[in-house]
Amino acid sequence: MARQRVMRSTSLAIVAGILALFSALAVQATEIEISGAVPQPRKLSLEDFRKLPRVEIPVEEKGKAVTYSGVPLVELLRLAGAPLGEALRGANLRLYVLVEAADGYEVVFALAELDPAMTDTRVFVVDEMNGRPLPDGVGPVRLVVPGEKRHARWVRQVVRFRVLEG
């Protein structure tokens, strides 16, 4: 009897955890959050994201030419008031951006790596590939980092950008 209660409790806990995860993913998949050490944290709906000025990003992926469409990450950071340009000096050079995916995958960029006043490296948040929405399991938005030899920081299913102090 006690064993059945433990098994039932365990099963219920697992089911509750799975439902909570799916519920969180469903909510997160419809918003892009920019938070942390920024004066104007934001949550952008996908509709709001799609209204931002867009760029086309031609890249080679797995030996094939692909064109992504999206927004430079630095523009999302500007919306939240991240210190960029002349404001990116001194203590602000310790800031970094933690990119979080719906599945818990995380990568880091120094804020200076993203600022066009500091580097020519460009990082993009995209929602289309070859004129179509990103496929399930990749989108609704992902990170694309042209020029990186390995695509380890090409995060799928991005849900949050957190500016943090190192």
C-alpha positions in Angstrom: 0.0 0.0 0.0 2.8 2.4 1.0 4.7 1.5 -2.2 1.6 2.3 -4.3 1.3 5.7 -2.6 4.9 6.5 -3.3 4.6 5.4 -6.9 1.4 7.4 -7.3 3.0 10.5 -5.7 6.0 10.1 -7.9 3.9 9.7 -11.0 1.8 12.8 -10.2 4.9 14.8 -9.5 6.4 13.8 -12.9 3.2 14.6 -14.7 2.9 18.0 -12.9 6.5 18.8 -13.8 5.9 18.0 -17.5 2.7 20.0 -17.6 4.5 23.0 -15.9 7.4 22.7 -18.4 5.0 22.6 -21.4 3.0 25.5 -20.0 6.2 27.6 -19.4 7.4 26.8 -23.0 4.1 27.8 -24.5 4.3 31.2 -22.7 8.0 31.7 -23.4 7.7 30.8 -27.0 5.4 33.8 -27.6 7.7 36.4 -26.0 11.3 37.6 -26.1 12.5 39.0 -22.8 15.3 41.5 -22.4 16.1 42.0 -18.7 18.8 42.3 -16.0 21.1 45.3 -15.7 19.1 47.5 -18.1 17.0 50.5 -17.2 14.0 49.5 -19.4 13.5 45.8 -19.3 11.2 44.6 -22.1 9.0 41.7 -23.1 8.4 41.7 -26.8 5.6 39.7 -28.4 6.5 38.0 -31.6 4.2 40.5 -33.4 6.2 43.4 -31.9 9.5 41.7 -32.8 8.3 41.4 -36.4 7.6 45.1 -36.6 11.3 46.1 -35.8 13.6 47.1 -38.7 14.8 43.8 -40.3 17.9 42.7 -42.1 18.7 39.7 -44.3 21.6 37.5 -43.2 23.1 35.3 -45.9 25.1 32.4 -44.3 26.4 29.0 -45.1 24.9 26.3 -42.9 25.9 22.6 -43.3 27.3 23.4 -46.7 24.2 25.1 -48.0 23.5 28.8 -48.7 20.7 30.0 -46.3 19.2 33.5 -45.9 17.9 34.3 -42.4 15.8 37.4 -41.7 15.7 39.1 -38.3 17.0 41.9 -36.1 20.5 42.6 -34.8 20.7 41.7 -31.2 22.2 45.1 -30.4 18.9 46.7 -31.4 17.0 44.7 -28.8 19.5 45.7 -26.2 19.1 49.3 -27.2 15.4 49.0 -26.7 16.1 48.0 -23.1 18.6 50.8 -22.6 21.8 48.7 -22.4 24.9 50.9 -22.2 26.3 50.9 -25.7 28.6 53.3 -27.7 30.2 55.9 -25.5 28.5 54.5 -22.4 30.2 51.2 -22.8 33.4 51.9 -20.8 34.7 51.4 -17.3 32.6 49.2 -15.1 30.1 48.7 -18.0 32.8 46.6 -19.8 32.2 43.9 -17.2 28.6 43.4 -18.5 27.7 40.4 -20.5 24.6 39.0 -22.1 23.3 35.6 -21.1 21.2 34.1 -23.9 18.6 31.6 -22.7 16.7 29.0 -24.7 13.4 27.3 -23.9 15.2 24.0 -23.1 17.6 25.6 -20.7 20.6 25.9 -23.1 22.6 29.1 -22.4 25.4 31.0 -24.0 27.3 34.1 -23.1 28.5 37.2 -25.1 30.4 40.1 -23.6 28.4 43.2 -24.2 31.4 44.7 -26.0 31.2 41.7 -28.4 27.8 43.0 -29.5 28.4 46.8 -29.8 29.1 48.0 -33.3 31.2 50.8 -31.8 33.6 48.1 -30.5 33.6 45.4 -33.1 32.5 44.3 -36.5 31.0 41.1 -35.2 27.3 41.0 -35.8 24.8 38.8 -33.9 21.2 38.4 -35.0 17.9 37.3 -33.6 16.0 35.7 -36.5 12.5 34.4 -37.1 12.7 33.4 -40.8 14.8 31.2 -42.9 14.6 31.5 -46.7 11.5 33.6 -46.4 9.6 31.1 -44.2 9.1 31.0 -40.4 11.7 28.9 -38.6 10.7 25.2 -38.2 9.4 23.8 -35.0 12.3 22.9 -32.6 14.3 25.8 -34.0 12.0 28.8 -33.6 10.0 30.9 -33.2 13.3 32.8 -32.8 16.9 31.8 -32.8 20.3 33.4 -32.6 22.6 33.5 -35.7 26.3 34.5 -35.4 27.8 34.7 -38.9 31.5 34.1 -39.0 31.7 31.8 -36.1 33.4 28.5 -37.2 31.2 26.4 -34.9 27.6 27.1 -34.4 27.6 26.4 -30.7 26.2 29.9 -29.9 23.5 29.7 -32.6 20.9 29.2 -30.0 17.5 27.7 -31.0 14.2 28.7 -29.3 15.6 31.8 -27.7 13.3 33.2 -24.9 15.5 35.6 -22.9 18.4 37.9 -23.0 19.7 38.9 -19.6 22.4 41.6 -19.2 24.4 40.7 -16.2 27.5 42.0 -14.4 30.6 39.8 -14.3 
